[in-house]
Every structure is written in structure tokens, then in C-alpha cells.
Amino acid sequence: MWLLRQLGRRSHGSARQSARAVLFLAMRDNHRPKQDLVHEITGLRKQVNDLKEAIAARRRVEDALRETSGLLRKLSDSAPVGLGLFRTDGTLLTANQRFARMLGYQSPAELQSLSSVLGVFATPEDRARALESPQPGGPPRPTRFRCKDGCRLLQGVLAGERLDDEAVVLVVFNGIPGLSDSPFPVLAA
């Protein structure tokens, strides 16, 4: 109300002067003590420092995860057998270098990208046999895999424990241990 009376008294000035007067009067009524502003700035600085600390902590965690992931990849790639993580429908999630090389691929990434199109198992029966529930201490199951060039390769497979309802680990031997010292031949497509 007081603001309207002040505007009425200043009606003889220009619109620009009226706007300045309104702004000045509004700011004058919202004036805050200097100490409140200092507290607000201190609070904002603390928030900025907290964010910087959180960013640094997140970077440390990311670096540790990258290092651990690299070590795990080195471990799996140095394994003397092929390792593959499959969904229960036979889709390849990840594999080690040895498994990719067994099937004629240059890298696990190439195997993963092409396996989604071509498939890894030669037949649905091979997929079902490889991914069925593991038998502790049982012999490797003969399973045919589809190679990059289209041929089929017979390998020995042990299914590991299911990680959850969606994934199973396969250990793939170059040949079938216990049945023959030499690997099985590559079968024609």
C-alpha cells in the first residue's frame, strides 16, 4: 500500500524514473544485514568445497574400478581355457581372449559384436546342452560352436554355477580333456 502511495506522488516523472523508484523501494524493503550475506557466502563456499571433495572421491573410485577391471581382464585372458559368460538364452555377455581365438576372432569385442548376429552355438541343441544345469565333477560336455568363418568346432564345455537366473559361466576346453589329448577337428559347416 505504501508503495502505491509513493508511486502516486511520483507520477510527474518519466516511466524510467518510476521504474527505478519502484526497484529502489522494493530493494530497500528487502534489505538484509551484511552478516546474513556473509553467512550465505560462507555456506555457498562450503557447498562448493563439498562438491569438489565428492568429485575427487568419485574419481578415486572410478580409477580403482578401472584398475580392478583391468586386472580381472588380465586374469581371465591369461587363463589356459576359454571363458564365456552367457545369458540363459545363449546370448554372449562377455568372453576372454582365449575363447575368442578358439572361434577365430581377433578379440572378445569382435566375438561379442558378431555373436549377436551369427550366434556362438552351432545348433539350438548344442546351446541347450552347454547351458543346462552343471553337474559337479561331471565330464565336459561335447558342444559344437560356430566359428567366425562359418565352420563348426567341437569343444568340451563345463557349465559353471549360475550367477543368477539370467547368466551362466561356461569353461570351454580346447578339445575334450580325458577323452583325447588332441583337440577335436574342426567340422565343416
C-alpha positions in Angstrom: 0.0 0.0 0.0 2.8 2.4 0.9 4.5 1.6 -2.4 1.4 2.6 -4.3 1.2 5.9 -2.5 4.8 6.6 -3.3 4.2 5.8 -7.0 1.2 8.2 -7.0 3.3 11.1 -5.7 6.0 10.5 -8.4 3.6 10.4 -11.3 5.0 13.6 -12.7 8.4 11.8 -13.7 9.1 9.6 -16.7 8.3 5.9 -16.8 12.0 5.1 -16.5 12.3 7.1 -13.3 9.2 5.4 -12.0 10.7 2.0 -12.7 13.9 3.0 -10.9 11.9 4.3 -7.9 9.9 1.0 -7.7 13.1 -1.0 -7.9 14.8 1.1 -5.2 11.8 1.0 -2.9 11.4 -2.8 -3.3 15.1 -3.4 -2.7 15.1 -1.0 0.3 12.3 -3.1 1.9 14.2 -6.4 1.2 17.5 -5.1 2.6 19.4 -7.8 4.5 22.1 -7.2 7.1 25.7 -7.6 5.9 26.2 -10.5 8.4 23.4 -12.5 6.7 25.1 -12.1 3.3 28.5 -13.2 4.8 26.8 -16.3 6.2 25.2 -17.1 2.9 28.5 -16.7 1.0 30.2 -18.9 3.6 27.5 -21.6 3.1 27.9 -21.4 -0.7 31.7 -21.8 -0.4 31.2 -24.9 1.9 28.9 -26.4 -0.7 31.4 -25.8 -3.5 34.2 -27.4 -1.3 31.9 -30.4 -0.6 31.2 -30.8 -4.3 34.9 -30.7 -5.1 35.6 -33.4 -2.4 32.8 -35.5 -3.8 34.1 -35.2 -7.3 37.6 -36.2 -6.1 36.2 -39.2 -4.2 34.2 -40.3 -7.3 37.4 -40.1 -9.5 39.3 -42.2 -7.0 36.5 -44.8 -7.0 36.4 -44.8 -10.9 40.2 -45.2 -11.1 40.1 -48.1 -8.6 37.3 -49.7 -10.7 39.2 -49.3 -13.9 42.3 -50.8 -12.3 40.3 -53.7 -10.9 38.6 -54.3 -14.2 41.9 -54.3 -16.0 43.4 -56.8 -13.5 40.3 -59.1 -13.9 40.6 -58.9 -17.7 44.3 -59.8 -17.5 43.5 -62.7 -15.2 40.7 -64.1 -17.5 42.8 -63.6 -20.6 45.7 -65.5 -19.2 43.5 -68.5 -18.3 44.5 -71.7 -20.2 40.8 -72.3 -21.0 38.1 -70.3 -22.8 35.7 -68.5 -20.5 32.4 -67.1 -21.5 29.5 -65.5 -19.7 26.2 -66.3 -21.3 22.6 -65.4 -20.7 20.3 -68.4 -20.3 19.0 -67.8 -23.9 22.6 -68.3 -25.3 23.4 -64.6 -25.8 27.1 -63.9 -25.1 27.7 -61.2 -22.5 31.5 -61.4 -22.4 34.4 -63.7 -23.1 38.1 -64.0 -22.6 40.8 -63.7 -25.3 41.3 -67.5 -25.5 37.7 -68.2 -26.2 37.6 -65.6 -28.9 40.7 -67.0 -30.5 39.3 -70.6 -30.4 36.5 -69.4 -32.6 38.7 -67.5 -35.0 38.0 -63.9 -33.7 40.7 -61.3 -33.1 39.3 -60.1 -29.8 36.4 -60.7 -27.4 34.8 -57.4 -28.6 34.7 -58.8 -32.1 33.3 -62.1 -30.9 30.6 -60.3 -28.9 29.5 -58.0 -31.7 29.3 -60.7 -34.3 27.9 -63.4 -32.0 24.7 -61.3 -31.5 24.1 -61.7 -35.3 25.6 -65.1 -36.1 25.3 -66.9 -32.7 28.0 -68.8 -30.9 26.5 -72.2 -30.7 26.2 -74.4 -33.9 22.7 -75.6 -33.1 20.0 -75.0 -30.5 20.7 -78.5 -29.1 24.3 -77.5 -28.5 23.2 -74.3 -26.8 20.8 -76.3 -24.5 23.4 -78.9 -23.7 26.1 -76.3 -22.8 23.8 -74.1 -20.7 21.9 -76.8 -18.8 22.5 -77.1 -15.0 26.0 -78.0 -14.1 26.9 -81.5 -12.8 29.6 -81.2 -10.1 32.6 -83.4 -11.0 30.9 -84.4 -14.3 32.9 -84.8 -17.5 33.0 -81.9 -20.0 30.0 -81.9 -22.4 30.9 -82.1 -26.1 29.5 -78.9 -27.7 29.8 -77.5 -31.2 30.5 -73.8 -31.6 30.1 -71.7 -34.7 33.5 -70.2 -35.8 33.9 -66.8 -37.5 34.5 -68.4 -40.9 31.3 -70.5 -40.6 32.8 -73.9 -39.7 31.8 -75.7 -36.6 34.3 -76.6 -33.8 33.7 -79.4 -31.2 34.9 -78.4 -27.8 34.5 -79.7 -24.2 32.3 -77.5 -22.0 31.8 -77.3 -18.3 29.0 -75.1 -17.2 29.7 -73.2 -14.0 27.4 -72.2 -11.3 24.6 -69.9 -12.4 25.4 -66.4 -11.3 21.7 -65.5 -11.1 18.6 -66.5 -13.0 19.9 -64.8 -16.1 23.6 -65.8 -16.6 25.8 -68.8 -16.6 29.6 -69.1 -16.9 31.0 -71.6 -19.4 34.5 -73.0 -19.3 35.5 -74.1 -22.8 38.4 -76.6 -23.3 40.4 -76.8 -26.5 39.1 -80.3 -27.2 37.6 -82.6 -24.6 40.0 -83.4 -21.7 40.0 -87.0 -20.6 38.7 -88.3 -24.0 41.6 -87.3 -26.2 44.9 -85.5 -25.8 44.4 -83.7 -29.1 41.7 -81.3 -29.9 38.7 -82.4 -31.9 38.9 -81.5 -35.5 37.0 -78.6 -37.0 33.8 -79.8 -38.6 32.6 -78.5 -41.9 29.7 -76.0 -41.9 
